Amino acid sequence: MKFNVSSSALLSALHSISKVIASKNTLPILDSFLFDLKGEKLMITASDTETRLVTSVDVVSSDGSGLFAVDAKRLLDPLKELPEQPLTFDINDENMTINVDYENGKFNLPGQKGDTYPQQKPLKEDAIILTLESQILLNGINRSLFATADDELRPVMNGVYFDIQTGNLTFVASDGHKLVRLRNLSIQSKERASFILPKKPANLLKSLLAKDANVVTVVFDDNNAYVKMPAFEMVCRLIEGRYPNYDAVIPSGNPNLATIDRLSFLMALKRVSVFSQASGLIKVQLSENKMVVSAQDIDFSTSAEETIVCQYTATPLNIGFKASNLIDILTNISSENVVLQLADPSRAGIIVPTENEENEDLLMLLMPMMLND
């Protein structure tokens, strides 16, 4: 088996899918890329036990066809050091030795027969198909992924929940302290369906979708999902279980509304939070058209406070939040101003943008922390 391929095209394809390979695999062959040469098309696969990524590269010329696997690190390391030029891969079908010739040199490395590489099980016949623009999927993952949990006891919280309704697609993520609910009103469906996308494939999709501006097809059943993009295909195992009723935890009737410049609020939080390293507690004091953000560290006798002008005419209110969670929330909102909706210091605060993106309805929730005073 023999083929010629561009070094930069091959490296780009390998680099895009290499992040799926785990540092420790139960099957040694999963440390390798799987190559499948069919005519002028070279299909490349990388996988761990839960997630699989496939892409392809056009070869300049080929002689023969077949499957072979090669250790990912052994191949990537020398390719990173090569400038753009044609490479000739010559694979010995008997002992699987791989010789790679380039402009003024060559290297060789051992390969493996590809027929032992794990194959993907097909989806069930009743699999559901969801078609959407890549930007919609990217926005949903970008805005919600930071709120997912790392909870071994409640694995359903460790991913992004896709709630497909007749009038919208809702992305939800929560770790029990913060919650994100992003509705996209442009996605219509004839039936209700849902699935929970684990954190690792969600992170992989973030990097892949950023390079793509086309339509994405998601096909899923109870156990697995296929995400088909023009240049990549991802197959991943879904998190099984029932996601909590997220709407039930969102409080309604919050009479205390403060409209704040998002960047001013965010920058003040970053500066003041330096003085609450031990507890992470930030105190927010609201009075007429004014917000005071403060923090203190009693152990080190340090404190800080900043005053921000805002629109607020309700009853004066003091509430505590964890600074890092509030910073994450404000970072993942894009509007110029945000509205902080509060009922009392013991109930969750809701943060929404004053202006949503087109066809979007974004809501973020943050549980309060007990104030010392």
Secondary structure as UniProt FT lines:
FT   STRAND          2..6
FT   HELIX           7..18
FT   TURN            19..20
FT   HELIX           28..31
FT   STRAND          32..38
FT   TURN            39..40
FT   STRAND          41..47
FT   STRAND          51..58
FT   STRAND          61..63
FT   STRAND          66..71
FT   HELIX           72..80
FT   STRAND          86..91
FT   TURN            93..95
FT   STRAND          97..102
FT   TURN            103..104
FT   STRAND          105..113
FT   HELIX           114..116
FT   TURN            125..126
FT   STRAND          128..133
FT   HELIX           134..144
FT   HELIX           145..147
FT   HELIX           155..158
FT   STRAND          159..164
FT   STRAND          169..174
FT   STRAND          178..184
FT   TURN            185..186
FT   STRAND          193..198
FT   HELIX           199..209
FT   TURN            210..211
FT   STRAND          215..220
FT   STRAND          224..228
FT   STRAND          232..237
FT   HELIX           246..249
FT   STRAND          256..261
FT   HELIX           262..272
FT   HELIX           273..276
FT   TURN            277..279
FT   STRAND          281..287
FT   TURN            288..289
FT   STRAND          290..297
FT   HELIX           298..300
FT   STRAND          302..309
FT   STRAND          317..322
FT   HELIX           323..331
FT   STRAND          337..342
FT   TURN            345..346
FT   STRAND          349..353
FT   TURN            358..359
FT   STRAND          360..366
//
